[in-house]
Amino acid sequence: MLIHKCDDIRPSEITSEAVYRNRRSVVAGLLGASAAVAFPGRPARAAAPVPNLKYTVNRQYQVADPLNTWEEITGYNNYYELGTSKTDPAANAGTLKPRPWTVEIAGECEVRGRFNLEDILKPHPLEERVYRLRCVEAWSMVIPWTGFPMKDFLAAFKPNSKAKYVEFTTLHDPRQLPGQLDNVLEWPYVEGLRIDEATHPLAFMVVGVYGRELPGQNGAPLRTMAPWKYGFKNGKSIVKVRFTEKQPANTWAIANAREYGFYANVNPTVDHPRWSQATERRIGGGLFAKRVPTQMFNGYADQVAGMYAGMDLRRYF
Amino acid sequence: MSPISVEQRYRWLYKPLVHIACLAPLLLAVGGVLHASGIGTVPAWLAADLGVDPVRRLLGIAGKTTLNLLLVTLAVTPLRQLTGNAHLLRLRRTLGVYAFAYALLHFAVYVGLFQAFDWHEIVKDLYKRWYIVLGFTALLMLIPLAVTSTNAMMRRLKRRWFALHRLVYAIAFLGVCHYWIQTKKDLSQPEIYASLLTLLLGWRLWRHWRSHRRAGLPQLREEAQP
């Protein structure tokens, strides 16, 4: 088994036990500095709400850059089902009820049917992974997701040899997701991954952020995260997982095939037809931050490039 | 001695109000920047909420204010033709110059904050991205209008001044295109601007076409004579 060595972690990034044990008083002291939008590097983790999930930190998946704050991660979202502005989802998430929640498993696999979310999650111990998230709109964040490997999630349903792709479908219920009354996109939101992408060690099923259950605007109660792809590849509020032989038709490619493809790998050399993908703006960098050069596969090239060897990434964007 | 018109009597009141209204977006934006940076104590009502992506929000405030002011300047003539009130004309120059100022601010935020003076990327944008090309063209076209906005220039150019300032139709159109093309999916806001612009330009087109028809039809010409 190849253990990936990650030398991103500096000793200064590891929270000292004293700070950890006194985190509540640390938070109180930091409330005075909470409005520091203009100053990067603020201690995001200490200011985040207290975790309510049991998890371990996976030291293998860390990022050297500072974490985005809870406010940024839960207050700046693309979730058109809850409104099309960046602040709409947080304002409108009240109608989304993440419990009770069932997930339907279908397609080319042995274990099919409707399952309660609790039963699906039970066998999987939670871990925290810090991933970069790069939106196709050319902004990015660094987010501590809480979840478990997608590989393990899918293996439990025993996909057969005909399963070449996995399709993830989001909830379709305008009473819970009132933005779906507006046909800005075709509902329900559908996304998919090739089976090797879905079973790649990086692919992650997410149930929380900062060790807290996902808020509605981040895709409660269950969402996916493939960090080497543009953010729209990650379906939120998943209600159906289907193993398919044919490539799923993903919603953004249906909306505009010229601008959004199926693979959507982060690629600074392939521009969006209307804007450049060469650089990105890191949220929380403040007014005077320089744009960050976008990395191939969002900086995960050493881990994922092999899956696309020989593929024309300009054609399969 | 001619009686003082209502407009003249209240000029001391409405002129400053117009300036305050035009400056308000800038003041709120500056307040928002100071508030977010923790510099000084800015009351909440004087600070625009810049959110977690302040640069984008500032671009939007400056850009939308430019478009808003351009649309208001385009509404002056139709309103004058509808109400018979010529006093609005006095405001048009003020509004137009403010529109230019906000367009410059929008461009400055783009160069200095959005691209952080990355000249390589700026040059690439200026020839590769359609919405930037159109926006920059509109800004360039505003310059001669701003330069010739003075009374002295109006006297010097006479009829040519009117021809030059008709460029505002193209500028407003390019501005709306600039907004429309860069919008990812939800076109509801650009559609509102496009509808208003169509209304304001369509009005002029209709008036122009109607007066030409009037000039051509003999029976209408007879009616027009006292």
Interface residues (C-beta under 8 A of the other chain):
Chain A: A33 A35 A36 V37 A38 F39 E71 E72 G75 Y76 Y80 T84 K86 T87 E137 W139 V184 L185 A255 N256 D271 R274 W275 S276 A278 T279 R281 I283 G284 G286 L287 F288 A289 K290 R291
Chain B: V33 H35 A36 S37 G38 L50 G51 V52 D53 P54 V55 R56 L113 F114 Q115 A116 D118 E121 K124 D125 K128 R129 W130 Y131 I181 Q182 K184 K185 D186 S188
